[in-house]
Amino acid sequence: MRPSTMDTTATSRASSTTCPASNEPFTLLTHPAIVYSSSKLADPEHTARFQTVNVFDFDHTLFQSPLPNPALWDPSFIGVLISWNHCYTGWWHNPGTLDLGPEAEATVWDGWWNEDIVRQVELSVSDPTCLTILLTGRNGPLYGDRLISMMKAKQLDFDIIATKPTTVARIEGAVKETYLKVHTFNTKHDFLYNVLYEYPDIDTMCLWDDRPGQIAKFREAGQEWLDNKMLSKFEIKVVQEPHIYMDPKREIDLVFAMVEANNKQVEAEEAGGRPLVTGVGPMPRTRPELKNRGIWDPYELYSPLKRHKMAIAKVPRYTGVMFSEPVHAFLRNLLPDQHQHQHQHQYQYLGSISPIQRPSALQNWNQSTWVVPEEFHVALCPGTATPDFLESIGGIGATVLVELAELGALEGKIWAWKVKEFPVSELDVDRVDNNDSLDMPVSIVAPDGHVYSSLEELRNHYSLSSSSEPATIQNGHPHSNTSTSISTSATTRAVNLNHLGHIHLRKEGVPYITMAYDHRQGARAMDSASITDWEPIRSLDGSLYPQRIVLVGTIGEKRLFGMKARNYSALATVPRVEVSIAKVIMNTSNNHHQAVPSGRELGEMIRRVQAQMVNQKVDNKLDNLERITDIAREVIASDKVSR
C-alpha cells in the first residue's frame, strides 16, 4: 500500500474545536467546523488556481456507515436509538457505531466504501484547480480524529475535512438550562458560504449527498448562489446505495451497552447529577456578510427532559409463514440481476428454474439501490396470534405450502408476490385454487433448497415422523441461552405433510411476499398490502412463466428486540387538561408585542412549558392559570435571549 499523501504539516484540530474569538476576522481556516486542512492551503499561489469546489458527504455517500439493522430491532426502538437525546448519546453520537471490528480495519474497511465516490474524490484531488472537501454532519470533537485516520488509511487526500462542531449550544443568561439545537444543513450551508467568500475565484460547485431533505435545501442554496453571481455553475450528484449493517453480534452488544449506559445516567440524574446533553459546542458565529440571510433558521430550542430507564425485551412483530435461508436464496435467484449483488448465494438447486420478469410498471426502473429483505415471509397477523386464529392456521411449527400466484407493484416504490395456499389433495383444489394452472408442471422448493416436481417426491425425501421439531423463530442475544441464532429462519427439518397449516389473514386483504422496495421514497415492506393491480408471472422474454412455483414454509412468530413498555397505569389518575397551553403562549406573546409563534416553534414552546409544569409540579387546571402563564412568560423570554 502506498503511503498517504495527506501532509503531516496539515492543520488538525479535531479534538479541540473552538469558535474564533468574536473580535477575530472571519477566515475559512479558523472556522470551527474544520478538523483538518492541508498545509497547501496556506500557499496563495496554490489556492489562486481554484476554480471548482467538490464537496463530498460522508455517511451513505462516501462511506456506507451502518444503521440499526431492521432485522434485529423493532421499528419503534430504531427511532429511539437514532434519536440523539433518548438512548444515552444516541446512535450518531456513539463512536462505537463506526467501530466495525479489527478485521474491517485491517482491510481499510473493504466493502464499506462507495468505490464510485472514492474514484470521484481521487479525480478531484488530482486536479489542481479543484478544492476537495469532506463535509459531514458528524460531531467534530467526537469523530474528527477517526475521520482523519480513515481518510489517511484510504489514501484520500482531502484539502479540508469539516464536521459539525456543535450539536447544541448553551444559551447563556436563559432563565433555565436551555440550548440552541444546531441543524446539520445549517452548519453545511454556513460553511460553504465561507468557502465562497474565502475563494471568490471559484465559480463551480458540485456536491455529492444522499439525504433527500438536504438535497432539496441545497438546490435552493445553489440557486441563491447562482442568482447572487457567487457561482456560474452548481450541481448536485444524488447518491443512492443499499444499506449494509454491522456484524449482528457486535451490533447487539453495542446497543445493549447503550441501554445500560442510559440506565446508569438515569440513576445519576435521579441522585442529583447534571442531565446529559450530547454534542455541546460553541454558539454558531455568523460572518457580517450573512447577517440577514437567515443561515441558522429555524431556531430550535432544547431543554433537557427527564430520562427514563429502558429494558430490552422480545417484541412480537407478526405471526406468519417463515422460510429457511435456502428458500430465501432461491427467491433472490428469481430476481433480475440488478438485485443480486446485494446478497451472496451459497445454495445450488435441482431442476431448471429461470428468473422472472419484474412487474410491467417497473420494467424501466433502476432498482439497484432498492432494499431486498434479508428474510422473506408471509405475514398473517400482526403481533402474537390469538389462540383461535393460531389454531385456524395450523399452529406454530405447521408446514405450509405457499404458491407464488401473481406479482404487482405500487407507485414505483415496491413490488411483491401475491401468494396462495397450494392444494395437497383433490379435496383442496376447489378451496384454494382455480383450474387454469392445474396442468402446468410444479416446482416445490423444500427448506433444504432442493426442488421437487411433485408432493410425492417431497414425501419420499422428508421423514413424516411427528418428531420433527417446530421452527425456532426468534432472535436471541448472543449471551442468551434461548438462542444463538441471529437470523430468523425456519429449520430445514420442519417439514411434516401430516401437520399442515393454512394461509388465512386475520383481517381482510391479500397475502403477499415483499420482494424489494425503495426506502428512499419512504416505502416499507408492509406497503405491499396496498397493492391492488396484480399480473401474471412472466419469464424474462415476456412469455407466461412455464411452471408453478411452491415454497415450503413453516408457521412461526417473528420477534425482534424492542423496548419493554413502561407501566402507564398511573395515567388513569391524571387530571383532565383544563388550560390550552398553546393559547396561553400566543396570548402572552401578543401582550408583550412579540411575534406570535406557530407551527414547529409553537410546538417546541408547548413542550418546554409542559416540561416546566412537570418539574414545578403544576397541574393543568384553571386554578393554576396564573402560574402556567408565568412559566410561559419565562419560556418566551428565554427564546428571545437565544435570538
Protein Blocks (a to p, Z undefined) as FASTA:
>chain_A
ZZdfbdfkbccdfklcccddfkbccdfklpfkbmbdcfklmpmklmmmpmbdcdddfehp
lpccddddfklbcfklmmmmmpmklnonojmlgmklmmgbjklmmnooghjacfklmmmm
mmmmmpmkbccddddfbdfklmmmmmmmmmmmnopacfbdcddfbfbdcdehiabdcddd
ddfklmmmmmmmmmmmmmmmbcbdcdddfblklmmmmmmmmmmmmmnopafbdcdddddd
ddddddfklmmmmmmmmmmmmmmmmmmmmnopacddehiacdddddfklmmnommpccdd
dddddddddddddddfbgcddddfklmmmmmmmpcfklmmmpccfbdcedjdddddddfk
lmmpcfklpccdfbdcddfbgcjddfklmmmnnpahiacddddfbdcdeehiaccddddd
ddfbfklmmmmpcfklmmpccddddfkopacfbfklmmmmpccbfkbccdddddddfkbc
kbccfbdcddfklccfklccddddfbgcdddddfbdcfknopafklmmmpmbdcddddfk
opacfbdcddddddddddddddddddfklmmmpccdfbdfklmmmmmmmmnopacdehjl
lmmmmmmmmmmmmmnopacdfklmmmmmmmmmmmmmmmmmmZZ
